[in-house]
Amino acid sequence: MGDNQVRQRKLAKLIGTTALLLLSLQTSAARLAIVIDDFGYRPHNENKILQMPVAISIAILPDSPHGREMAEKAYKQGREILIHLPMAPLSKQLLEPDTLQPTMSSEDIDRIIQRAIQKVPYAVGINNHMGSAMTSSLPGMQKVMRSLSGYNLYFLDSVTIGNTQATKAAQGTPVRVIRRNVFLDDVQSEAETRHQLNRAISIARKNGSAIAIGHPHSTTIRALQQMLPTLPADIELVSPSRLLSGKPVGDNPHKWGKLCELNNHRLKSVG
C-alpha cells in the first residue's frame, strides 16, 4: 500500500471520528432557551437583541408603541415571538393597559387575550408580565387557561411568585406550560447577568434544559454580546417551544404564519 493510500485512509478515519464526536455532542447537548421580555418600548436596544442568534426569543407587550414593528422584524428573521401579557402584581405598581386581574370575568379575560393576539402578530406563546397576584390565583389562572385553549399558544410561566398556579390551572386543557429557571438581570449589571447566565448553563447541564429571562437593558445586552459567541460546545441555544413536551410549536416562520392565520380566523369568528 502506497503512502498516499495510507494518508487517505487515516484522513477518512479522522473525518469519521470527528463526525461521530460532533453527532455525540449534538445529541447530548443541554438546551438553553433565552427570552427577552418587555419588547416594544426601547427600539434602539431591542434592535441590538435582534442582531443576536435567532434562537433568542422575544416577548412583546401588547400595548407598546413599537411592538408590532418588532414582531414584524423578528418574524422575518424566523425568531420565536411571545405575547408578554400584563398580569396583576401583589405590589402597587404602574400597570399596563388591560392588566389581567384575578377578579375579572371570563368574558373580560377572553376579550383582553383576543386583543393581545391581534396586537402581537406571529406569536406562538404567552408569558406573564409581572403577575404575582394573578398567577398565584388558581381561579384566575383557570380562566386564563380556558381562554388560551382556543388558540395554539403555549404558556411560559415567568414564575414571579413561588406559589404560582399556572401549571395546575392548565390541567384538563390543551395548553402546555413551561417555567422560567433564571432571571438574568434582576440586578442590572454586566457581572450579575454573566453570573446568572452561567447559572442557567449549569441548570441546563444538570436537568437537560433551562429557561432564562432577561430584559433589553444595556447591561444585559453587553453581557450577552460577550458571552453568546463563546457558549460551551455542550450547550444548544433553542427557542422555548423546543422545550415543550410533544411536538414543538412554531419552529419555522411558515408554520408561525399558519398559526397566526388560524388564530386570526378564530378571532374573526368570535367577533
C-alpha positions in Angstrom: 0.0 0.0 0.0 1.4 3.4 -1.0 2.0 6.3 1.3 -0.8 8.2 -0.5 -3.4 5.5 0.2 -2.3 5.3 3.9 -2.7 9.0 4.3 -6.2 8.8 2.6 -7.3 6.1 5.0 -6.0 8.0 8.0 -7.8 11.1 6.8 -11.1 9.2 6.3 -10.8 7.6 9.7 -10.2 11.1 11.2 -13.2 12.6 9.4 -15.4 9.7 10.6 -14.2 10.1 14.2 -14.8 13.8 14.1 -18.3 13.3 12.6 -19.2 10.8 15.4 -17.9 13.2 18.0 -20.0 16.1 16.6 -23.1 13.9 16.5 -22.5 12.8 20.0 -22.2 16.4 21.2 -25.3 17.3 19.3 -27.4 14.5 20.8 -26.2 15.1 24.3 -26.2 18.9 24.3 -28.1 20.6 27.1 -30.7 23.0 25.8 -30.9 26.6 26.9 -33.7 29.0 25.9 -33.3 32.7 26.4 -36.3 35.1 26.3 -36.0 38.8 26.3 -39.1 40.5 27.9 -40.6 44.0 27.7 -40.2 44.4 23.9 -41.9 47.3 22.2 -40.7 50.3 24.2 -36.9 50.6 23.5 -36.3 50.0 19.8 -32.7 51.1 20.0 -31.8 48.4 22.5 -34.3 45.9 21.0 -32.7 46.1 17.6 -29.4 45.0 19.2 -31.2 41.9 20.6 -32.5 41.2 17.1 -28.9 41.1 15.9 -28.2 38.2 18.3 -28.7 34.5 17.4 -32.2 33.8 16.1 -32.7 31.2 18.8 -33.1 34.0 21.3 -36.8 34.7 21.6 -38.7 37.9 22.4 -41.8 38.7 24.4 -43.7 41.8 23.3 -46.0 43.9 25.4 -49.3 44.2 23.5 -49.8 48.0 24.1 -46.2 49.0 23.5 -45.7 51.7 20.8 -43.1 49.6 18.8 -44.5 46.1 19.5 -45.9 45.4 16.0 -42.8 46.7 14.3 -40.6 44.5 16.4 -42.9 41.5 15.8 -42.6 42.0 12.0 -38.8 42.2 12.2 -38.5 39.1 14.4 -40.9 37.1 12.2 -38.8 37.9 9.1 -35.8 36.5 10.9 -37.6 33.3 11.9 -37.3 34.3 15.6 -39.9 33.0 18.1 -42.3 35.6 19.4 -44.3 35.6 22.7 -47.0 37.9 24.0 -45.8 39.4 27.2 -49.2 39.5 28.8 -49.6 42.0 31.7 -50.9 40.4 34.9 -51.6 42.0 38.3 -48.8 42.1 40.8 -49.2 41.9 44.6 -47.4 45.2 45.0 -48.7 48.6 43.9 -47.0 49.5 40.5 -47.8 51.4 37.4 -49.8 48.9 35.3 -50.0 48.4 31.6 -53.5 48.8 29.9 -55.7 45.7 30.2 -53.7 44.1 33.0 -55.4 40.8 33.9 -56.8 40.7 37.5 -57.9 37.6 39.4 -61.4 39.1 39.9 -62.1 39.7 36.2 -64.8 37.7 34.5 -64.1 35.1 31.9 -65.5 37.3 29.3 -63.2 40.2 30.1 -60.2 37.8 30.1 -61.3 36.4 26.8 -61.5 39.9 25.4 -58.1 41.0 26.6 -56.4 37.9 25.3 -58.1 38.2 21.9 -57.0 41.8 21.7 -53.4 40.9 22.7 -53.2 38.3 20.0 -54.4 40.8 17.4 -51.8 43.4 18.6 -48.8 41.0 18.6 -48.8 39.1 15.2 -47.0 35.8 14.8 -46.9 35.0 18.5 -46.7 31.3 19.3 -46.7 31.6 23.1 -47.6 33.8 26.0 -45.7 34.7 29.2 -46.7 36.9 32.1 -45.5 40.4 32.7 -45.4 40.9 36.5 -48.3 38.8 37.7 -47.6 37.7 41.2 -51.2 38.3 42.2 -52.7 36.8 39.1 -50.6 33.7 38.7 -51.0 32.8 42.4 -54.8 32.8 42.0 -55.9 29.3 40.8 -59.4 30.6 39.8 -57.9 33.5 37.9 -55.4 31.3 36.0 -58.0 28.7 35.3 -59.9 31.4 33.4 -56.7 32.3 31.5 -56.0 28.7 30.5 -59.6 28.2 29.4 -59.3 31.3 27.2 -56.0 30.1 25.8 -57.5 26.7 25.0 -58.9 28.2 21.8 -55.5 29.1 20.4 -52.4 27.1 19.6 -50.3 29.0 22.2 -48.1 27.7 24.9 -47.7 29.4 28.3 -44.3 30.3 29.7 -44.6 30.9 33.4 -42.2 33.7 34.3 -42.5 32.5 38.0 -42.8 35.9 39.6 -44.1 34.2 42.8 -43.2 30.9 44.3 -46.7 29.6 44.6 -47.7 30.1 41.0 -50.7 28.2 40.0 -50.1 28.2 36.2 -49.2 24.6 35.7 -52.1 23.4 38.0 -54.6 25.7 36.2 -53.6 24.2 32.8 -54.6 20.7 33.8 -57.5 19.5 31.7 -56.8 22.0 29.0 -54.6 21.6 25.8 -52.4 24.5 27.0 -48.8 23.4 27.5 -46.8 25.1 30.3 -43.1 25.6 30.8 -41.3 27.5 33.6 -38.5 30.0 33.9 -35.4 28.9 35.8 -33.3 32.1 35.9 -33.8 35.8 35.7 -30.7 37.3 34.0 -31.0 40.8 35.2 -32.9 41.3 38.5 -29.7 43.2 39.3 -28.8 45.4 36.4 -25.0 44.8 36.0 -22.9 43.0 33.4 -21.2 41.0 36.1 -24.5 39.8 37.6 -26.0 39.0 34.2 -22.9 36.9 33.3 -23.2 35.2 36.7 -26.9 34.4 36.1 -26.3 33.1 32.5 -23.6 30.8 33.9 -26.2 29.6 36.5 -28.7 28.9 33.6 -25.9 26.9 31.8 -25.3 24.8 35.0 -29.0 24.1 35.4 -29.3 23.1 31.7 -26.4 20.7 32.2 -28.0 19.2 35.3 -31.6 19.0 34.1 -31.1 18.8 30.3 -32.7 22.2 29.7 -33.2 25.6 31.3 -35.0 28.8 30.5 -33.5 32.2 31.3 -35.5 35.5 31.0 -33.9 38.9 30.6 -34.8 42.4 29.5 -33.4 44.9 26.9 -31.2 46.7 29.4 -27.9 48.0 28.2 -26.0 45.9 30.8 -27.9 42.7 29.7 -27.1 43.4 26.0 -23.4 43.9 26.7 -23.2 40.7 28.8 -25.0 38.6 26.1 -22.8 40.1 23.4 -19.8 39.0 25.3 -20.9 35.5 26.3 -23.1 34.2 23.5 -20.2 33.8 20.9 -18.4 31.6 23.4 -21.2 29.4 24.7 -19.8 26.0 25.7 -20.0 23.3 23.0 -22.3 21.2 25.0 -25.0 24.0 25.3 -27.5 24.3 22.5 -29.4 27.6 22.3 -33.0 26.9 21.5 -36.4 28.6 21.3 -38.8 27.9 24.3 -41.1 25.8 22.1 -38.3 23.3 21.7 -38.6 22.6 25.4 -42.3 21.7 25.3 -43.4 18.1 25.7 -44.7 16.8 22.4 -44.4 18.4 19.0 -42.7 21.9 19.1 -44.8 24.9 18.2 -43.7 27.4 15.6 -40.3 26.0 14.7 -40.2 27.9 11.4 -41.7 31.2 10.1 -44.1 29.5 7.7 -45.6 27.5 10.5 -45.9 30.6 12.6 -47.7 32.3 9.8 -50.2 29.5 9.6 -50.7 29.6 13.3 -51.3 33.3 13.2 -53.8 33.0 10.3 -55.6 30.3 12.3 -55.8 32.4 15.4 -56.9 35.5 13.4 -59.6 33.3 11.8 -60.8 32.3 15.2 -60.9 35.9 16.4 -63.0 36.9 13.4 -65.3 34.0 14.1 -65.8 35.2 17.7 -66.2 38.8 16.6 
